[in-house]
């Protein structure tokens, strides 16, 4: 009986088979032979792998300056004609492939197509990191970074095999001569390894805003001072233009009461909560499938009542992640004493699954992440 090895197959067929393997598994195989090592770095193969693989549903969890991967579990059992719910989060590993990970402390993370933009604790450096391959690259500032800088991470031509990754940086400083606060927006372009000023900007990102990336573009909640209501603000990294979009019906909520997240790399999720009070109700909407910066429509995904489940009174920050399949929301709030509380909630489900009595001054962060072999582009 003849045994056929994968290396005996035509290269095109071999590539198509390998492209269906999850990216994290391929990363472990890239040193198997020189041909595979070269293949896995080919942008066309990486794009095919991103399309054909069965993407694993992963969540990154930034807490106490470190990044972990977690898994969300929800089980239902019936006992004596009653449905009993079980829910938990499972720490599946500490992500340590970042160079010098023992010494590195992170303050914020942003995701775009498998790459993570990391802000360091000292606010003096930025690093782009692919957790799947371990590849990293430091981003040098034009002059210097500041603690109150705000960032968005995305890419132009996101559908091509060689997307053009970019970073939007919004900063401000007080000018003594004019006695005014000066706002500045810059773009870092990976293809040229340089920063440039983005002229004529009237929109901006605030330091407290949570910014997400989807299909290469950045999105965040913004209070339009002229219109006097909240909008969904997008930055298109291909055209480098800001686009204002509508939010769900009740967009007259306070700016701090709305949060945004990404679901399955296809949808945006908006969550409404009430800052600084005992939460009584949580509303979550999902958008239609997002393609570029086109029309956005919303549908109610989940309404969670807290009438019989009391949360601690918490300050302004919250982070959340939506599990669409299990129809639950994982979220974290910080109480007034500085403790962090993690919950899984859904229809008829309210459970605290993790608690940190004394959190660091860096807010915890939940981030939807899809592993990819994507290469960090560097200027040749």
DRENDO-1510 file (C-alpha; in Angstrom, 1 decimal, always signed):
<recs>
REC; n; res; u; v; w
REC; 1; UNK; +0.0; +0.0; +0.0 .
REC; 2; UNK; +1.4; +3.3; -1.1 .
REC; 3; UNK; +1.7; +6.1; +1.5 .
REC; 4; UNK; +1.4; +9.7; +0.1 .
REC; 5; UNK; +3.1; +12.4; +2.1 .
REC; 6; UNK; +1.8; +16.0; +2.0 .
REC; 7; UNK; +5.1; +17.0; +0.5 .
REC; 8; UNK; +4.3; +14.7; -2.5 .
REC; 9; UNK; +1.3; +16.7; -3.4 .
REC; 10; UNK; +1.4; +19.5; -6.0 .
REC; 11; UNK; +2.4; +22.7; -4.3 .
REC; 12; UNK; -0.9; +24.5; -5.1 .
REC; 13; UNK; -2.9; +21.7; -3.5 .
REC; 14; UNK; -0.5; +21.5; -0.5 .
REC; 15; UNK; -1.0; +25.3; +0.0 .
REC; 16; UNK; -4.8; +25.0; -0.1 .
REC; 17; UNK; -4.8; +22.2; +2.5 .
REC; 18; UNK; -2.4; +24.1; +4.8 .
REC; 19; UNK; -4.5; +27.3; +4.4 .
REC; 20; UNK; -7.4; +25.6; +6.2 .
REC; 21; UNK; -5.3; +24.9; +9.3 .
REC; 22; UNK; -5.7; +27.4; +12.2 .
REC; 23; UNK; -3.0; +30.1; +12.2 .
REC; 24; UNK; -1.7; +29.1; +15.7 .
REC; 25; UNK; -1.1; +25.6; +14.6 .
REC; 26; UNK; +0.7; +26.8; +11.4 .
REC; 27; UNK; +2.9; +29.1; +13.5 .
REC; 28; UNK; +4.2; +26.0; +15.3 .
REC; 29; UNK; +5.0; +24.3; +12.0 .
REC; 30; UNK; +6.8; +27.1; +10.2 .
REC; 31; UNK; +10.3; +25.7; +11.1 .
REC; 32; UNK; +9.4; +22.2; +9.7 .
REC; 33; UNK; +11.0; +22.9; +6.3 .
REC; 34; UNK; +12.3; +25.9; +4.4 .
REC; 35; UNK; +9.4; +25.8; +1.9 .
REC; 36; UNK; +6.8; +26.0; +4.6 .
REC; 37; UNK; +8.7; +28.8; +6.4 .
REC; 38; UNK; +8.7; +30.8; +3.1 .
REC; 39; UNK; +5.1; +29.9; +2.3 .
REC; 40; UNK; +3.7; +31.0; +5.7 .
REC; 41; UNK; +5.3; +34.4; +5.2 .
REC; 42; UNK; +3.8; +34.9; +1.7 .
REC; 43; UNK; +1.1; +37.6; +2.0 .
REC; 44; UNK; -1.1; +35.8; -0.5 .
REC; 45; UNK; -1.0; +32.6; +1.6 .
REC; 46; UNK; -1.7; +34.6; +4.8 .
REC; 47; UNK; -4.7; +36.1; +3.1 .
REC; 48; UNK; -6.0; +32.7; +2.0 .
REC; 49; UNK; -5.4; +31.3; +5.5 .
REC; 50; UNK; -7.4; +34.2; +7.0 .
REC; 51; UNK; -10.3; +33.4; +4.7 .
REC; 52; UNK; -10.3; +29.5; +4.8 .
REC; 53; UNK; -9.1; +28.7; +8.3 .
REC; 54; UNK; -11.6; +28.0; +11.1 .
REC; 55; UNK; -10.8; +31.0; +13.2 .
REC; 56; UNK; -10.6; +30.3; +16.9 .
REC; 57; UNK; -12.8; +32.5; +19.1 .
REC; 58; UNK; -10.3; +34.1; +21.5 .
REC; 59; UNK; -10.4; +36.8; +24.1 .
REC; 60; UNK; -7.5; +38.8; +25.3 .
REC; 61; UNK; -7.6; +40.1; +28.8 .
REC; 62; UNK; -5.3; +42.9; +30.0 .
REC; 63; UNK; -5.0; +43.1; +33.7 .
REC; 64; UNK; -2.2; +44.2; +36.0 .
REC; 65; UNK; -0.1; +45.2; +33.0 .
REC; 66; UNK; -0.1; +41.6; +31.6 .
REC; 67; UNK; -2.1; +40.0; +28.8 .
REC; 68; UNK; -3.9; +36.7; +29.2 .
REC; 69; UNK; -6.0; +34.6; +27.0 .
REC; 70; UNK; -9.4; +33.5; +28.4 .
REC; 71; UNK; -12.2; +31.2; +27.4 .
REC; 72; UNK; -15.9; +31.8; +28.3 .
REC; 73; UNK; -17.9; +28.8; +29.3 .
REC; 74; UNK; -21.7; +28.6; +29.6 .
REC; 75; UNK; -23.5; +25.3; +30.4 .
REC; 76; UNK; -27.2; +24.5; +30.9 .
REC; 77; UNK; -28.5; +21.5; +32.9 .
REC; 78; UNK; -32.0; +20.5; +33.7 .
REC; 79; UNK; -32.8; +19.3; +37.2 .
REC; 80; UNK; -36.3; +18.6; +38.5 .
REC; 81; UNK; -37.8; +20.5; +35.6 .
REC; 82; UNK; -35.6; +23.5; +36.4 .
REC; 83; UNK; -32.9; +24.8; +34.0 .
REC; 84; UNK; -29.7; +25.5; +36.0 .
REC; 85; UNK; -27.1; +27.8; +34.4 .
REC; 86; UNK; -23.4; +27.5; +34.9 .
REC; 87; UNK; -21.0; +30.2; +33.7 .
REC; 88; UNK; -17.2; +30.8; +34.1 .
REC; 89; UNK; -14.2; +32.3; +32.6 .
REC; 90; UNK; -11.1; +30.1; +32.2 .
REC; 91; UNK; -7.6; +31.4; +32.0 .
REC; 92; UNK; -6.1; +29.5; +29.1 .
REC; 93; UNK; -2.7; +31.0; +29.3 .
REC; 94; UNK; -0.5; +34.0; +29.9 .
REC; 95; UNK; +0.6; +35.5; +26.5 .
REC; 96; UNK; +4.4; +35.7; +26.9 .
REC; 97; UNK; +5.7; +35.8; +23.3 .
REC; 98; UNK; +6.3; +39.5; +23.5 .
REC; 99; UNK; +10.0; +40.2; +23.6 .
REC; 100; UNK; +11.3; +40.6; +27.1 .
REC; 101; UNK; +7.8; +39.8; +28.4 .
REC; 102; UNK; +9.0; +39.4; +32.0 .
REC; 103; UNK; +10.0; +43.1; +32.1 .
REC; 104; UNK; +7.4; +44.5; +29.8 .
REC; 105; UNK; +4.3; +46.1; +31.3 .
REC; 106; UNK; +1.4; +47.2; +29.1 .
REC; 107; UNK; -1.1; +50.0; +29.7 .
REC; 108; UNK; -3.4; +49.7; +26.6 .
REC; 109; UNK; -3.8; +47.3; +23.7 .
REC; 110; UNK; -5.5; +47.7; +20.3 .
REC; 111; UNK; -6.2; +44.9; +17.7 .
REC; 112; UNK; -6.2; +45.0; +13.9 .
REC; 113; UNK; -6.2; +41.9; +11.7 .
REC; 114; UNK; -4.2; +39.8; +14.1 .
REC; 115; UNK; -1.7; +42.5; +15.1 .
REC; 116; UNK; -1.7; +44.2; +18.5 .
REC; 117; UNK; -0.6; +47.8; +19.1 .
REC; 118; UNK; +0.8; +47.9; +22.7 .
REC; 119; UNK; +1.2; +51.1; +24.8 .
REC; 120; UNK; +3.8; +50.5; +27.5 .
REC; 121; UNK; +3.3; +51.4; +31.1 .
REC; 122; UNK; +5.7; +54.3; +30.9 .
REC; 123; UNK; +3.8; +55.8; +28.0 .
REC; 124; UNK; +7.1; +56.4; +26.3 .
REC; 125; UNK; +7.0; +53.6; +23.7 .
REC; 126; UNK; +4.8; +51.8; +21.3 .
REC; 127; UNK; +5.2; +48.2; +20.1 .
REC; 128; UNK; +3.4; +46.3; +17.4 .
REC; 129; UNK; +3.1; +42.6; +18.2 .
REC; 130; UNK; +1.8; +39.5; +16.6 .
REC; 131; UNK; +1.1; +37.1; +19.5 .
REC; 132; UNK; +0.7; +34.2; +17.0 .
REC; 133; UNK; +4.2; +34.4; +15.5 .
REC; 134; UNK; +6.0; +36.4; +18.2 .
REC; 135; UNK; +7.1; +39.0; +15.8 .
REC; 136; UNK; +7.4; +42.6; +17.2 .
REC; 137; UNK; +8.4; +46.1; +16.0 .
REC; 138; UNK; +9.0; +49.3; +18.0 .
REC; 139; UNK; +7.4; +52.5; +16.7 .
REC; 140; UNK; +9.6; +55.5; +17.4 .
REC; 141; UNK; +7.8; +58.8; +18.0 .
REC; 142; UNK; +8.3; +61.9; +15.9 .
REC; 143; UNK; +9.4; +63.7; +19.0 .
REC; 144; UNK; +8.0; +62.0; +22.2 .
REC; 145; UNK; +4.9; +60.3; +23.4 .
REC; 146; UNK; +2.7; +61.6; +26.2 .
REC; 147; UNK; +0.6; +59.9; +28.9 .
REC; 148; UNK; -2.6; +61.5; +27.5 .
REC; 149; UNK; -2.0; +60.5; +23.8 .
REC; 150; UNK; -4.9; +58.6; +22.2 .
REC; 151; UNK; -4.5; +56.0; +19.5 .
REC; 152; UNK; -6.4; +54.1; +16.8 .
REC; 153; UNK; -4.9; +51.2; +14.9 .
REC; 154; UNK; -6.0; +50.2; +11.4 .
REC; 155; UNK; -5.0; +49.6; +7.8 .
REC; 156; UNK; -5.7; +50.9; +4.3 .
REC; 157; UNK; -6.7; +48.5; +1.6 .
REC; 158; UNK; -7.6; +45.9; +4.2 .
REC; 159; UNK; -8.9; +43.4; +1.7 .
REC; 160; UNK; -5.6; +43.2; -0.3 .
REC; 161; UNK; -2.9; +40.6; +0.4 .
REC; 162; UNK; -0.6; +43.5; +1.5 .
REC; 163; UNK; -2.7; +45.9; +3.7 .
REC; 164; UNK; -1.1; +49.2; +4.5 .
REC; 165; UNK; -1.1; +49.4; +8.4 .
REC; 166; UNK; -1.3; +52.8; +10.0 .
REC; 167; UNK; -1.6; +54.3; +13.5 .
REC; 168; UNK; -3.7; +57.4; +14.2 .
REC; 169; UNK; -2.3; +59.4; +17.2 .
REC; 170; UNK; -4.2; +62.3; +18.8 .
REC; 171; UNK; -2.4; +64.4; +21.3 .
REC; 172; UNK; -2.7; +67.8; +23.0 .
REC; 173; UNK; -0.6; +70.2; +24.9 .
REC; 174; UNK; -0.9; +73.6; +26.5 .
REC; 175; UNK; +0.8; +76.5; +24.7 .
REC; 176; UNK; +1.9; +79.2; +27.1 .
REC; 177; UNK; +2.3; +81.8; +24.4 .
REC; 178; UNK; -1.3; +81.6; +23.1 .
REC; 179; UNK; -2.6; +80.4; +26.5 .
REC; 180; UNK; -4.6; +77.7; +24.6 .
REC; 181; UNK; -4.6; +74.0; +24.4 .
REC; 182; UNK; -3.3; +72.8; +21.0 .
REC; 183; UNK; -4.7; +69.6; +19.5 .
REC; 184; UNK; -2.7; +67.6; +17.0 .
REC; 185; UNK; -3.4; +64.5; +14.9 .
REC; 186; UNK; -0.6; +62.4; +13.3 .
REC; 187; UNK; -0.5; +59.3; +11.1 .
REC; 188; UNK; +2.2; +56.7; +11.3 .
REC; 189; UNK; +2.6; +54.8; +8.0 .
REC; 190; UNK; +4.3; +51.4; +8.2 .
REC; 191; UNK; +5.2; +51.6; +4.5 .
REC; 192; UNK; +7.4; +54.7; +5.1 .
REC; 193; UNK; +8.3; +54.1; +8.8 .
REC; 194; UNK; +7.4; +57.7; +9.5 .
REC; 195; UNK; +4.9; +60.1; +11.2 .
REC; 196; UNK; +3.1; +62.9; +9.3 .
REC; 197; UNK; +0.6; +65.5; +10.5 .
REC; 198; UNK; -3.0; +64.9; +9.5 .
REC; 199; UNK; -4.1; +68.4; +8.5 .
REC; 200; UNK; -7.6; +70.0; +8.7 .
REC; 201; UNK; -8.9; +67.7; +11.5 .
REC; 202; UNK; -11.9; +68.9; +13.4 .
REC; 203; UNK; -12.8; +65.5; +14.9 .
REC; 204; UNK; -10.5; +63.8; +17.5 .
REC; 205; UNK; -10.2; +60.8; +19.8 .
REC; 206; UNK; -10.3; +61.5; +23.5 .
REC; 207; UNK; -8.0; +59.7; +25.8 .
REC; 208; UNK; -10.9; +58.1; +27.7 .
REC; 209; UNK; -12.5; +56.7; +24.5 .
REC; 210; UNK; -12.5; +53.0; +23.8 .
REC; 211; UNK; -11.5; +52.6; +20.2 .
REC; 212; UNK; -11.9; +49.4; +18.1 .
REC; 213; UNK; -10.8; +48.3; +14.7 .
REC; 214; UNK; -13.0; +46.4; +12.2 .
REC; 215; UNK; -12.3; +45.7; +8.5 .
REC; 216; UNK; -9.3; +48.0; +8.8 .
REC; 217; UNK; -11.2; +51.1; +10.0 .
REC; 218; UNK; -11.4; +52.5; +13.5 .
REC; 219; UNK; -14.6; +53.2; +15.4 .
REC; 220; UNK; -15.5; +54.9; +18.7 .
REC; 221; UNK; -18.3; +56.8; +20.4 .
REC; 222; UNK; -18.0; +60.5; +20.1 .
REC; 223; UNK; -20.1; +63.4; +21.5 .
REC; 224; UNK; -20.8; +65.9; +18.7 .
REC; 225; UNK; -20.8; +69.3; +20.4 .
REC; 226; UNK; -22.5; +71.0; +17.5 .
REC; 227; UNK; -25.3; +68.5; +17.1 .
REC; 228; UNK; -25.5; +67.9; +20.9 .
REC; 229; UNK; -25.8; +64.2; +20.7 .
REC; 230; UNK; -23.6; +61.1; +20.4 .
REC; 231; UNK; -22.5; +59.6; +17.1 .
REC; 232; UNK; -20.5; +56.6; +16.0 .
REC; 233; UNK; -17.3; +58.1; +14.6 .
REC; 234; UNK; -15.2; +56.2; +12.1 .
REC; 235; UNK; -11.7; +56.8; +10.7 .
REC; 236; UNK; -11.1; +55.3; +7.3 .
REC; 237; UNK; -7.4; +54.5; +7.1 .
REC; 238; UNK; -7.6; +54.2; +3.3 .
REC; 239; UNK; -9.0; +57.6; +2.5 .
REC; 240; UNK; -7.8; +59.1; +5.9 .
REC; 241; UNK; -11.2; +60.7; +6.4 .
REC; 242; UNK; -13.5; +60.8; +9.5 .
REC; 243; UNK; -17.1; +59.6; +9.0 .
REC; 244; UNK; -20.0; +60.2; +11.3 .
REC; 245; UNK; -22.6; +57.4; +11.6 .
REC; 246; UNK; -25.8; +57.0; +13.6 .
REC; 247; UNK; -25.9; +55.1; +16.9 .
REC; 248; UNK; -28.9; +53.0; +18.2 .
REC; 249; UNK; -32.2; +54.9; +18.9 .
REC; 250; UNK; -31.3; +56.1; +22.4 .
REC; 251; UNK; -28.2; +58.0; +21.3 .
REC; 252; UNK; -29.0; +60.8; +23.7 .
REC; 253; UNK; -27.4; +58.9; +26.5 .
REC; 254; UNK; -24.4; +60.5; +28.2 .
REC; 255; UNK; -21.2; +59.9; +26.3 .
REC; 256; UNK; -19.6; +57.9; +29.2 .
REC; 257; UNK; -22.6; +55.6; +29.3 .
REC; 258; UNK; -21.9; +54.0; +25.9 .
REC; 259; UNK; -19.2; +51.5; +25.0 .
REC; 260; UNK; -18.2; +49.8; +21.8 .
REC; 261; UNK; -16.8; +46.4; +21.0 .
REC; 262; UNK; -16.2; +44.0; +18.0 .
REC; 263; UNK; -18.1; +40.7; +17.5 .
REC; 264; UNK; -16.6; +38.0; +15.3 .
REC; 265; UNK; -14.7; +40.5; +13.1 .
REC; 266; UNK; -18.0; +41.2; +11.4 .
REC; 267; UNK; -20.2; +43.3; +13.7 .
REC; 268; UNK; -19.9; +46.2; +16.1 .
REC; 269; UNK; -21.6; +46.0; +19.5 .
REC; 270; UNK; -22.8; +49.0; +21.6 .
REC; 271; UNK; -23.5; +48.7; +25.3 .
REC; 272; UNK; -25.4; +51.2; +27.4 .
REC; 273; UNK; -24.9; +51.3; +31.2 .
REC; 274; UNK; -25.2; +54.1; +33.8 .
REC; 275; UNK; -22.0; +55.4; +35.1 .
REC; 276; UNK; -21.5; +56.0; +38.9 .
REC; 277; UNK; -24.7; +54.3; +40.0 .
REC; 278; UNK; -26.0; +50.9; +41.0 .
REC; 279; UNK; -26.7; +49.4; +37.6 .
REC; 280; UNK; -30.4; +48.3; +37.1 .
REC; 281; UNK; -30.4; +47.5; +33.3 .
REC; 282; UNK; -27.9; +46.9; +30.5 .
REC; 283; UNK; -28.8; +47.2; +26.8 .
REC; 284; UNK; -26.7; +45.7; +24.0 .
REC; 285; UNK; -27.1; +46.3; +20.3 .
REC; 286; UNK; -25.4; +44.7; +17.3 .
REC; 287; UNK; -24.8; +46.3; +14.0 .
REC; 288; UNK; -25.3; +44.8; +10.6 .
REC; 289; UNK; -22.2; +43.3; +9.0 .
REC; 290; UNK; -19.7; +46.1; +8.5 .
REC; 291; UNK; -17.9; +46.5; +5.2 .
REC; 292; UNK; -15.8; +49.6; +5.1 .
REC; 293; UNK; -17.4; +52.8; +6.2 .
REC; 294; UNK; -20.8; +52.3; +4.7 .
REC; 295; UNK; -24.3; +52.5; +6.2 .
REC; 296; UNK; -24.7; +51.1; +9.7 .
REC; 297; UNK; -28.0; +49.7; +11.1 .
REC; 298; UNK; -28.7; +48.4; +14.6 .
REC; 299; UNK; -30.7; +45.6; +16.2 .
REC; 300; UNK; -31.3; +44.9; +19.9 .
REC; 301; UNK; -29.2; +41.9; +21.0 .
REC; 302; UNK; -29.7; +41.7; +24.7 .
REC; 303; UNK; -31.5; +43.4; +27.6 .
REC; 304; UNK; -30.2; +42.4; +31.1 .
REC; 305; UNK; -32.1; +43.4; +34.2 .
REC; 306; UNK; -30.3; +43.7; +37.5 .
REC; 307; UNK; -33.4; +43.9; +39.7 .
REC; 308; UNK; -32.5; +40.8; +41.6 .
REC; 309; UNK; -28.7; +40.9; +41.2 .
REC; 310; UNK; -26.9; +43.9; +42.7 .
REC; 311; UNK; -23.6; +45.1; +41.3 .
REC; 312; UNK; -21.2; +47.3; +43.3 .
REC; 313; UNK; -21.3; +51.0; +42.6 .
REC; 314; UNK; -18.6; +51.6; +40.1 .
REC; 315; UNK; -16.7; +54.5; +38.6 .
REC; 316; UNK; -16.7; +55.5; +34.9 .
REC; 317; UNK; -14.7; +52.7; +33.2 .
REC; 318; UNK; -16.2; +49.5; +32.0 .
REC; 319; UNK; -15.0; +47.0; +29.4 .
REC; 320; UNK; -17.1; +44.3; +27.8 .
REC; 321; UNK; -17.0; +41.4; +25.2 .
REC; 322; UNK; -20.0; +39.8; +23.5 .
REC; 323; UNK; -20.3; +36.1; +23.0 .
REC; 324; UNK; -22.9; +36.0; +20.2 .
REC; 325; UNK; -23.3; +32.2; +20.1 .
REC; 326; UNK; -24.0; +31.8; +23.9 .
REC; 327; UNK; -25.8; +35.1; +23.9 .
REC; 328; UNK; -23.9; +36.5; +26.9 .
REC; 329; UNK; -21.9; +39.5; +27.7 .
REC; 330; UNK; -18.7; +39.4; +29.7 .
REC; 331; UNK; -17.9; +42.7; +31.4 .
REC; 332; UNK; -15.7; +44.2; +34.1 .
REC; 333; UNK; -16.3; +47.1; +36.4 .
REC; 334; UNK; -14.1; +48.8; +39.0 .
REC; 335; UNK; -15.7; +49.6; +42.4 .
REC; 336; UNK; -15.2; +52.8; +44.3 .
REC; 337; UNK; -12.4; +51.1; +46.4 .
REC; 338; UNK; -10.4; +50.1; +43.3 .
REC; 339; UNK; -11.5; +46.4; +43.1 .
REC; 340; UNK; -12.2; +44.8; +39.7 .
REC; 341; UNK; -15.3; +42.6; +39.3 .
REC; 342; UNK; -15.9; +40.4; +36.3 .
REC; 343; UNK; -19.4; +39.1; +35.4 .
REC; 344; UNK; -21.1; +37.0; +32.8 .
REC; 345; UNK; -24.7; +38.0; +32.1 .
REC; 346; UNK; -27.4; +37.0; +29.8 .
REC; 347; UNK; -31.1; +36.3; +29.8 .
REC; 348; UNK; -31.7; +34.8; +33.2 .
REC; 349; UNK; -28.0; +34.7; +33.9 .
REC; 350; UNK; -26.1; +36.9; +36.4 .
REC; 351; UNK; -22.8; +35.6; +37.7 .
REC; 352; UNK; -19.6; +37.1; +39.1 .
REC; 353; UNK; -16.8; +34.9; +37.8 .
REC; 354; UNK; -13.7; +36.7; +38.9 .
REC; 355; UNK; -12.6; +39.4; +41.4 .
REC; 356; UNK; -9.5; +41.3; +42.1 .
REC; 357; UNK; -9.6; +43.1; +45.4 .
REC; 358; UNK; -6.9; +45.7; +44.6 .
REC; 359; UNK; -6.5; +46.4; +40.9 .
REC; 360; UNK; -3.6; +48.3; +39.4 .
REC; 361; UNK; -4.2; +51.9; +38.3 .
REC; 362; UNK; -4.3; +50.5; +34.7 .
REC; 363; UNK; -7.9; +49.6; +33.8 .
REC; 364; UNK; -8.6; +46.0; +32.8 .
REC; 365; UNK; -9.4; +45.5; +29.2 .
REC; 366; UNK; -11.2; +42.8; +27.2 .
REC; 367; UNK; -10.3; +42.4; +23.5 .
REC; 368; UNK; -11.7; +40.2; +20.8 .
REC; 369; UNK; -8.7; +38.6; +19.0 .
REC; 370; UNK; -8.3; +36.4; +15.9 .
REC; 371; UNK; -4.8; +34.8; +15.5 .
REC; 372; UNK; -3.1; +35.4; +12.2 .
REC; 373; UNK; +0.2; +34.8; +10.5 .
REC; 374; UNK; +0.1; +38.4; +9.3 .
REC; 375; UNK; +3.6; +39.8; +8.9 .
REC; 376; UNK; +4.5; +43.1; +10.5 .
REC; 377; UNK; +5.5; +45.3; +7.5 .
REC; 378; UNK; +8.8; +47.0; +7.8 .
REC; 379; UNK; +10.4; +49.5; +5.4 .
REC; 380; UNK; +13.0; +47.8; +3.2 .
</recs>
